Amino acid sequence: MIREVKFESQDRRIKGIIEALNANGIKDIEEANAICEAAGLDPYKTCEETQPICFENAKWAYVVGAAIALKKGCKNAADAAEAIGIGLQAFCIPGSVADDRKVGIGHGNLAAMLLREETKCFAFLAGHESFAAAEGAIKIAAKADKVRKEPLRCILNGLGKDAAQIISRINGFTYVQTQFDYYTSELKVVREIAYSDGERAKVKCYGCDDVREGVAVMWKEGVDVSITGNSTNPTRFQHPVAGTYKKERMLAGKPYFSVASGGGTGRTLHPDNMAAGPASYGMTDTMGRMHSDAQFAGSSSVPAHVEMMRFLGIGNTPMVGCTVACAVDRAQALGK
């Protein structure tokens, strides 16, 4: 697809992009686009489909990443995901939060982890009023199992049973209603409702009343990799759940890789934390540091917040799904 190469903050990003492309034997973004087109891939469109409100720089970042994966001749989807991460990283503006944390590389590595057999269950640990986790989950459900021997289980675990059911119904997921016994710490499944009969029904969506129930859901599903959302409930649910579960997994001698989706922009957290004002997102950032093995930058859902970290205009959770999707497409193109 011939498109004009034009995206946000292009003048501040282009030097690093060209350097990354040249290091992999590609002249410029136009050639990267041609390489993808010759392989029958359209990462630009894949990104647009994943989160329709994403920015142009996100779409072109996936074109660059996919072209690098093609040029490297990656043998499988996991390796392709890591190569895509090189392209994403190239779009970070030098000296920014995103550049300092190597967020692009981190996204590539996370997607690779989800495409390798060692990971059994991935959780979007969210506040549930955000639909961005659903956007990421949809792409993972559609793509990941095409290259895995054992299907990857993908869940949404958030605060509020009504919200979980609404998200399940809108997106065709399976809503799992649970009841937690606070005397015995036993989690009971009351019912499961599948709102579709397709691949989306594989995504299970849980709504919890509090942190203890959220941790119990993590144990029930055997989550070994998760990403927290930075919604309005980070202090109330997702960060405490990730931190508590991390401690319990460590004590049990079991692996758990925790990703914090971001922080650092200056958005109010929650009615309970309004007094923090512009510093509130700094608290989200701090909480992520306490449990995370990797920390991204900006919002889990809002493209503008991630772009403010001088990364890409796409939410961190949709980005996970998009990276997985592009890596799988690359692997399947190799097999044709």
C-alpha positions as CSV (number, residue, x, y, z in Angstrom):
1,M,0.0,0.0,0.0
2,I,1.5,3.3,-1.1
3,R,1.0,5.9,1.6
4,E,2.7,9.3,2.3
5,V,5.1,8.9,5.2
6,K,3.9,11.6,7.6
7,F,3.5,11.3,11.4
8,E,3.6,13.3,14.6
9,S,7.0,14.7,15.7
10,Q,8.6,13.3,12.6
11,D,11.5,15.8,12.7
12,R,12.4,14.8,16.2
13,R,12.2,11.0,15.5
14,I,13.6,10.6,12.0
15,K,17.3,10.5,12.9
16,G,16.9,7.5,15.2
17,I,14.5,5.7,12.8
18,I,16.9,6.0,9.8
19,E,19.8,4.8,12.0
20,A,17.8,1.7,13.1
21,L,16.8,1.0,9.5
22,N,20.3,1.5,8.1
23,A,21.7,-0.8,10.7
24,N,19.4,-3.5,9.3
25,G,20.1,-2.9,5.7
26,I,17.1,-0.7,4.9
27,K,17.4,2.8,3.4
28,D,14.3,4.6,4.7
29,I,10.7,4.2,5.8
30,E,9.5,4.1,2.2
31,E,11.7,1.0,1.5
32,A,10.5,-0.5,4.8
33,N,6.9,-0.1,3.6
34,A,7.9,-1.7,0.2
35,I,9.5,-4.7,2.0
36,C,6.3,-5.3,4.0
37,E,4.1,-5.0,0.9
38,A,6.3,-7.4,-1.0
39,A,5.8,-9.9,1.8
40,G,2.0,-9.4,1.8
41,L,2.0,-7.6,5.1
42,D,0.3,-4.4,6.1
43,P,1.4,-3.5,9.7
44,Y,0.0,0.0,9.3
45,K,-3.5,-1.4,8.9
46,T,-3.0,-4.0,11.7
47,C,-2.2,-1.2,14.1
48,E,-5.1,0.9,12.9
49,E,-7.5,-2.1,13.4
50,T,-6.1,-2.8,16.9
51,Q,-6.9,0.7,18.3
52,P,-8.7,2.8,15.7
53,I,-7.8,6.0,17.6
54,C,-4.1,5.4,17.4
55,F,-1.7,8.0,16.0
56,E,0.1,7.9,12.7
57,N,3.5,7.5,14.4
58,A,2.3,4.2,15.9
59,K,1.2,2.8,12.5
60,W,4.6,3.7,10.9
61,A,6.5,2.3,13.8
62,Y,5.0,-1.1,13.1
63,V,5.9,-0.8,9.5
64,V,9.5,-0.1,10.4
65,G,9.5,-2.9,13.0
66,A,7.9,-5.5,10.7
67,A,10.4,-4.6,7.9
68,I,13.3,-5.1,10.3
69,A,11.9,-8.5,11.3
70,L,11.6,-9.4,7.6
71,K,15.1,-8.2,6.8
72,K,16.5,-10.2,9.8
73,G,14.9,-13.4,8.5
74,C,13.5,-14.2,12.0
75,K,12.7,-17.9,12.1
76,N,9.6,-17.7,14.4
77,A,7.1,-15.3,15.8
78,A,8.8,-14.7,19.1
79,D,12.1,-13.7,17.4
80,A,10.0,-11.5,15.1
81,A,8.4,-9.8,18.1
82,E,11.8,-8.9,19.5
83,A,12.9,-7.5,16.1
84,I,9.7,-5.4,15.9
85,G,10.7,-4.0,19.3
86,I,13.8,-2.5,17.6
87,G,11.5,-0.6,15.3
88,L,9.3,0.6,18.1
89,Q,12.3,1.8,20.1
90,A,13.6,3.8,17.1
91,F,10.5,6.0,17.3
92,C,11.3,7.1,20.9
93,I,12.4,10.7,21.1
94,P,16.0,10.9,22.5
95,G,16.2,11.9,26.2
96,S,12.5,11.1,26.8
97,V,11.0,8.8,29.5
98,A,10.3,6.3,26.8
99,D,13.8,6.4,25.5
100,D,15.3,6.1,29.0
101,R,13.2,3.0,29.9
102,K,13.7,1.4,26.4
103,V,10.0,0.9,26.2
104,G,10.0,-0.2,22.5
105,I,12.5,-3.0,23.3
106,G,10.3,-3.9,26.3
107,H,7.2,-4.2,24.2
108,G,9.0,-6.5,21.8
109,N,10.3,-8.6,24.6
110,L,6.8,-8.9,26.2
111,A,5.2,-10.0,23.0
112,A,7.9,-12.5,22.5
113,M,7.3,-13.9,25.9
114,L,3.6,-14.4,25.1
115,L,4.5,-16.3,21.9
116,R,6.8,-18.7,23.7
117,E,5.5,-21.9,25.2
118,E,6.8,-21.1,28.7
119,T,4.0,-18.6,29.2
120,K,0.7,-20.3,29.9
121,C,-1.6,-17.5,31.0
122,F,-1.4,-13.7,30.4
123,A,-3.6,-11.3,32.4
124,F,-4.6,-7.7,31.6
125,L,-4.9,-6.5,35.2
126,A,-7.2,-3.6,34.7
127,G,-9.5,-1.2,36.4
128,H,-12.3,-2.3,34.0
129,E,-13.7,1.1,33.1
130,S,-11.1,1.1,30.3
131,F,-11.8,-0.8,27.2
132,A,-8.2,-0.7,26.0
133,A,-7.4,-4.1,27.6
134,A,-10.1,-5.6,25.5
135,E,-8.5,-4.2,22.3
136,G,-5.2,-5.9,23.3
137,A,-6.9,-9.1,24.2
138,I,-8.9,-9.3,21.0
139,K,-5.7,-9.4,18.9
140,I,-4.0,-11.9,21.2
141,A,-7.0,-14.2,21.0
142,A,-7.0,-13.9,17.2
143,K,-3.3,-14.4,16.6
144,A,-1.2,-15.9,19.3
145,D,-2.4,-19.5,19.0
146,K,-1.7,-19.6,15.3
147,V,2.0,-20.1,16.2
148,R,1.8,-21.8,19.6
149,K,1.6,-25.5,20.3
150,E,-0.3,-25.0,23.5
151,P,-3.0,-22.3,23.4
152,L,-2.2,-19.1,25.4
153,R,-4.9,-18.4,28.0
154,C,-5.7,-14.7,28.2
155,I,-7.8,-13.1,30.9
156,L,-9.0,-9.7,32.0
157,N,-9.0,-9.3,35.7
158,G,-10.5,-6.0,37.0
159,L,-12.6,-4.3,39.6
160,G,-16.3,-4.6,39.4
161,K,-18.5,-7.5,38.3
162,D,-21.0,-5.3,36.4
163,A,-18.2,-3.7,34.4
164,A,-16.7,-7.1,33.6
165,Q,-20.0,-8.4,32.3
166,I,-20.5,-5.3,30.2
167,I,-17.1,-5.6,28.6
168,S,-17.6,-9.3,28.0
169,R,-20.9,-8.7,26.4
170,I,-19.7,-5.9,24.1
171,N,-16.6,-7.7,23.0
172,G,-17.8,-11.3,22.9
173,F,-15.7,-12.5,25.8
174,T,-16.6,-15.1,28.4
175,Y,-17.8,-13.5,31.6
176,V,-16.8,-15.4,34.8
177,Q,-18.8,-14.5,37.8
178,T,-17.0,-15.4,41.0
179,Q,-17.7,-15.2,44.7
180,F,-14.9,-14.9,47.3
181,D,-15.3,-16.4,50.8
182,Y,-13.5,-14.1,53.1
183,Y,-13.5,-16.6,56.0
184,T,-11.9,-19.5,54.0
185,S,-10.2,-17.5,51.2
186,E,-11.9,-19.8,48.8
187,L,-12.9,-18.5,45.3
188,K,-16.1,-20.0,43.8
189,V,-17.2,-19.8,40.2
190,V,-20.9,-18.9,40.3
191,R,-21.4,-19.0,36.5
192,E,-19.7,-18.5,33.1
193,I,-21.4,-16.8,30.2
194,A,-19.9,-16.9,26.8
195,Y,-21.0,-13.9,24.7
196,S,-19.8,-15.4,21.4
197,D,-18.9,-18.8,20.0
198,G,-15.7,-17.6,18.2
199,E,-12.1,-17.0,19.2
200,R,-13.1,-14.1,21.4
201,A,-14.9,-16.4,23.7
202,K,-11.5,-17.8,24.7
203,V,-10.8,-14.6,26.6
204,K,-12.2,-14.9,30.2
205,C,-13.2,-11.7,31.9
206,Y,-13.4,-11.5,35.7
207,G,-14.8,-8.7,37.9
208,C,-13.7,-8.6,41.5
209,D,-14.9,-6.8,44.6
210,D,-11.5,-6.2,46.1
211,V,-7.8,-7.0,46.1
212,R,-8.1,-10.4,47.8
213,E,-10.5,-11.7,45.2
214,G,-8.3,-10.3,42.5
215,V,-5.3,-12.2,43.8
216,A,-7.4,-15.4,44.1
217,V,-8.4,-15.0,40.4
218,M,-4.7,-14.8,39.5
219,W,-4.0,-18.0,41.4
220,K,-7.0,-19.8,39.9
221,E,-5.8,-19.1,36.4
222,G,-2.1,-19.6,37.2
223,V,-1.1,-16.2,35.6
224,D,2.6,-16.1,34.9
225,V,2.7,-12.8,33.0
226,S,0.5,-9.7,33.4
227,I,0.4,-6.0,32.6
228,T,-1.3,-3.5,34.9
229,G,-3.6,-0.8,33.5
230,N,-3.3,2.8,34.6
231,S,-7.0,3.5,35.0
232,T,-8.8,5.2,37.8
233,N,-8.3,2.3,40.2
234,P,-4.5,1.7,40.3
235,T,-4.3,2.3,44.1
236,R,-7.4,0.4,44.8
237,F,-6.9,-2.7,42.6
238,Q,-4.4,-3.5,40.0
239,H,-1.1,-2.5,41.6
240,P,-2.0,-4.0,45.0
241,V,-3.1,-7.2,43.2
242,A,0.1,-7.5,41.2
243,G,2.3,-6.7,44.2
244,T,0.5,-9.2,46.5
245,Y,0.5,-11.9,43.9
246,K,4.2,-11.3,43.2
247,K,5.0,-11.8,46.8
248,E,2.9,-15.0,47.1
249,R,4.4,-16.4,43.9
250,M,7.9,-15.7,45.1
251,L,7.2,-17.5,48.4
252,A,5.8,-20.4,46.5
253,G,8.9,-20.6,44.3
254,K,6.8,-20.0,41.1
255,P,7.7,-17.6,38.3
256,Y,5.7,-14.4,37.6
257,F,6.7,-11.6,35.3
258,S,4.9,-8.3,36.1
259,V,4.7,-5.4,33.7
260,A,3.6,-2.0,34.8
261,S,2.0,-0.2,31.8
262,G,3.3,3.2,32.6
263,G,3.0,6.4,34.6
264,G,4.7,9.7,34.6
265,T,2.3,12.0,32.8
266,G,0.4,14.0,35.4
267,R,-3.2,12.8,35.4
268,T,-5.4,12.6,38.4
269,L,-5.8,9.1,39.8
270,H,-9.1,8.7,41.5
271,P,-11.5,10.7,43.7
272,D,-9.6,9.3,46.8
273,N,-6.4,10.9,45.4
274,M,-7.5,14.2,43.9
275,A,-5.4,16.1,46.4
276,A,-2.3,14.7,44.6
277,G,-3.2,16.8,41.5
278,P,-0.6,16.8,38.8
279,A,1.7,14.5,41.0
280,S,-0.9,11.7,41.0
281,Y,0.4,9.8,38.0
282,G,3.8,9.9,39.7
283,M,2.2,7.8,42.4
284,T,1.1,5.3,39.7
285,D,4.6,5.2,38.5
286,T,5.9,4.6,42.0
287,M,3.5,1.8,42.7
288,G,4.6,0.1,39.4
289,R,8.2,0.2,40.5
290,M,7.4,-1.7,43.6
291,H,6.3,-4.9,41.8
292,S,7.2,-4.7,38.1
293,D,9.9,-6.5,36.3
294,A,9.5,-4.1,33.4
295,Q,7.9,-0.6,33.3
296,F,6.5,1.1,30.3
297,A,5.5,4.7,30.0
298,G,2.2,6.6,29.7
299,S,-1.3,5.3,29.8
300,S,-2.5,1.8,29.3
301,S,-5.3,3.0,27.1
302,V,-5.0,6.6,25.9
303,P,-2.8,7.2,22.9
304,A,-2.1,10.8,23.7
305,H,-0.7,9.9,27.2
306,V,1.8,7.5,25.7
307,E,2.7,10.0,23.1
308,M,3.3,12.5,25.9
309,M,6.1,10.2,27.1
310,R,7.6,10.7,23.6
311,F,6.8,7.2,22.6
312,L,3.9,6.2,20.2
313,G,0.3,7.3,20.0
314,I,-1.2,4.0,21.0
315,G,-2.2,2.7,24.4
316,N,0.2,0.2,26.1
317,T,-2.4,-2.6,26.3
318,P,-3.5,-2.4,22.7
319,M,0.2,-2.2,21.8
320,V,0.8,-5.6,23.3
321,G,-1.9,-7.1,21.1
322,C,-0.6,-5.3,18.0
323,T,3.0,-6.4,18.5
324,V,1.8,-10.0,18.9
325,A,-0.4,-9.7,15.8
326,C,2.4,-8.3,13.6
327,A,4.9,-10.9,14.8
328,V,2.5,-13.7,14.0
329,D,1.8,-12.3,10.6
330,R,5.5,-12.1,9.9
331,A,6.0,-15.7,11.0
332,Q,3.1,-16.9,8.8
333,A,4.5,-14.9,5.8
334,L,7.7,-16.9,6.2
335,G,5.8,-20.1,5.9
336,K,4.1,-19.2,2.7
